[in-house]
Amino acid sequence: MFKALVAALLALSLSNGVQAQTYPVKPVRLVAPAPAGGTLDIVSRMVGQRLSETLGQQFLTDNRAGAAGNIAASFVAKAPADGYTLLIGSAQQLSANSSIFARLPFDPIRDFAPITPIVFQSLLLVLHPSVPARNIQEFVALSKSGTGKLSYSSGGPGASGHMAAELFIMTTGAKLLHVPYKGTAQALTDLIGGHVDLTFAVVPSALPFIQNGKLRALAVTSPQRSPVAPDVRTMREAGLPGCEFGSWIGLLAPSATPKDIIVRLHDEVEKAVKSSLHTKLTEIGFDVTGGTPEQFAALITKDAAMYARLVKASGMALQ
């Protein structure tokens, strides 16, 4: 009986080792909770292409937008835990939504195995050129002047742009009206069209419009200036150290995915973002991060507490 048990355990161990060596043996689906062209989609396609080259199987992006990313996250949470359906997720789905929605179709902690954070996204406070403010102090004073409340767009209640704006309001006392949209692309489009006055947009999305003069940047929410927008001051440099804020994009799997597959995916993504992909991601405004599965799990938990405080302070109703 004892010998049979030892043999079974040995066979299982060998099976796991073989699985790690052979994975993947078919195409892998990267589920992105955003439409084509968004930052999640961009990261998914860039990382997926690199993994396809190094692992010999296609890593294909599957765009499943809607419900603040809950549709995509729920799909992956319920997928077979075999390493062939993965989530390119963000702080929105894994850290924020538990405080925004009364009920979620998945558990952000229990239902996922974190693999690695890939990039960090700082946000730019950008104005329509018609807004007569050239720095943070002028902007805050204008918002309090009584000449009409300034409006800001976001990708929806609880989105990173909304939470960054709420933090800004709490810190400065600025008077701003929230205009939520069903996605960050529409929120940015209406700002460019002059339908709202400002937004907090991730650097890769806002940068082209700053460069062509359609938007004006006042500050970036990262601790250091962005290398692709070096003339834009940080919130700290503008006198608002409490307004540092950002979001991350990372790779996750269903929670029961074998540990050896998690380790292999982590190692391959780490190698990918240290290759020429690092330069490509940086050039379009991402901060490449990386980290162990354990560090990623701790980040998700820490950010969940931060979002809970911001959502409570904002007074927003549960969705």
ChimeraX attribute file (.defattr): number of C-alpha atoms within 10 A of each C-alpha:
attribute: neighborCount
match mode: 1-to-1
recipient: residues
	/A:1	6
	/A:2	7
	/A:3	8
	/A:4	9
	/A:5	10
	/A:6	11
	/A:7	12
	/A:8	12
	/A:9	12
	/A:10	12
	/A:11	12
	/A:12	12
	/A:13	12
	/A:14	12
	/A:15	12
	/A:16	16
	/A:17	13
	/A:18	12
	/A:19	15
	/A:20	18
	/A:21	12
	/A:22	11
	/A:23	18
	/A:24	21
	/A:25	12
	/A:26	11
	/A:27	14
	/A:28	21
	/A:29	20
	/A:30	26
	/A:31	26
	/A:32	30
	/A:33	27
	/A:34	24
	/A:35	17
	/A:36	16
	/A:37	12
	/A:38	17
	/A:39	21
	/A:40	22
	/A:41	21
	/A:42	18
	/A:43	21
	/A:44	26
	/A:45	21
	/A:46	16
	/A:47	22
	/A:48	22
	/A:49	18
	/A:50	21
	/A:51	21
	/A:52	16
	/A:53	12
	/A:54	14
	/A:55	15
	/A:56	14
	/A:57	17
	/A:58	19
	/A:59	25
	/A:60	18
	/A:61	25
	/A:62	23
	/A:63	19
	/A:64	18
	/A:65	19
	/A:66	14
	/A:67	17
	/A:68	23
	/A:69	19
	/A:70	21
	/A:71	19
	/A:72	24
	/A:73	34
	/A:74	19
	/A:75	17
	/A:76	27
	/A:77	25
	/A:78	15
	/A:79	16
	/A:80	15
	/A:81	18
	/A:82	17
	/A:83	20
	/A:84	21
	/A:85	23
	/A:86	30
	/A:87	28
	/A:88	29
	/A:89	27
	/A:90	27
	/A:91	21
	/A:92	23
	/A:93	23
	/A:94	24
	/A:95	23
	/A:96	26
	/A:97	27
	/A:98	19
	/A:99	20
	/A:100	22
	/A:101	16
	/A:102	10
	/A:103	12
	/A:104	16
	/A:105	12
	/A:106	20
	/A:107	14
	/A:108	22
	/A:109	14
	/A:110	11
	/A:111	18
	/A:112	25
	/A:113	25
	/A:114	25
	/A:115	29
	/A:116	26
	/A:117	28
	/A:118	27
	/A:119	22
	/A:120	21
	/A:121	24
	/A:122	27
	/A:123	27
	/A:124	31
	/A:125	25
	/A:126	26
	/A:127	26
	/A:128	23
	/A:129	19
	/A:130	11
	/A:131	15
	/A:132	11
	/A:133	18
	/A:134	13
	/A:135	13
	/A:136	18
	/A:137	12
	/A:138	11
	/A:139	18
	/A:140	19
	/A:141	15
	/A:142	19
	/A:143	19
	/A:144	15
	/A:145	12
	/A:146	10
	/A:147	8
	/A:148	12
	/A:149	15
	/A:150	20
	/A:151	17
	/A:152	24
	/A:153	28
	/A:154	29
	/A:155	23
	/A:156	20
	/A:157	23
	/A:158	26
	/A:159	23
	/A:160	28
	/A:161	28
	/A:162	25
	/A:163	23
	/A:164	27
	/A:165	26
	/A:166	22
	/A:167	21
	/A:168	22
	/A:169	16
	/A:170	15
	/A:171	13
	/A:172	16
	/A:173	14
	/A:174	20
	/A:175	18
	/A:176	20
	/A:177	16
	/A:178	19
	/A:179	17
	/A:180	19
	/A:181	17
	/A:182	15
	/A:183	20
	/A:184	24
	/A:185	17
	/A:186	15
	/A:187	25
	/A:188	26
	/A:189	13
	/A:190	17
	/A:191	23
	/A:192	19
	/A:193	11
	/A:194	17
	/A:195	15
	/A:196	22
	/A:197	22
	/A:198	29
	/A:199	30
	/A:200	29
	/A:201	28
	/A:202	24
	/A:203	24
	/A:204	22
	/A:205	19
	/A:206	22
	/A:207	20
	/A:208	13
	/A:209	16
	/A:210	18
	/A:211	12
	/A:212	9
	/A:213	11
	/A:214	18
	/A:215	23
	/A:216	24
	/A:217	27
	/A:218	20
	/A:219	23
	/A:220	31
	/A:221	28
	/A:222	22
	/A:223	16
	/A:224	15
	/A:225	19
	/A:226	22
	/A:227	14
	/A:228	15
	/A:229	17
	/A:230	11
	/A:231	12
	/A:232	19
	/A:233	21
	/A:234	23
	/A:235	25
	/A:236	18
	/A:237	14
	/A:238	16
	/A:239	11
	/A:240	15
	/A:241	15
	/A:242	14
	/A:243	24
	/A:244	19
	/A:245	21
	/A:246	21
	/A:247	19
	/A:248	23
	/A:249	24
	/A:250	24
	/A:251	25
	/A:252	32
	/A:253	30
	/A:254	26
	/A:255	20
	/A:256	15
	/A:257	17
	/A:258	17
	/A:259	14
	/A:260	16
	/A:261	23
	/A:262	21
	/A:263	15
	/A:264	16
	/A:265	23
	/A:266	23
	/A:267	15
	/A:268	16
	/A:269	22
	/A:270	18
	/A:271	17
	/A:272	21
	/A:273	21
	/A:274	14
	/A:275	12
	/A:276	11
	/A:277	17
	/A:278	17
	/A:279	13
	/A:280	13
	/A:281	19
	/A:282	16
	/A:283	13
	/A:284	15
	/A:285	23
	/A:286	26
	/A:287	20
	/A:288	19
	/A:289	18
	/A:290	21
	/A:291	17
	/A:292	16
	/A:293	19
	/A:294	12
	/A:295	14
	/A:296	21
	/A:297	19
	/A:298	13
	/A:299	16
	/A:300	21
	/A:301	14
	/A:302	12
	/A:303	19
	/A:304	21
	/A:305	13
	/A:306	13
	/A:307	22
	/A:308	17
	/A:309	13
	/A:310	21
	/A:311	22
	/A:312	13
	/A:313	12
	/A:314	17
	/A:315	8
	/A:316	12
	/A:317	11
	/A:318	15
	/A:319	12
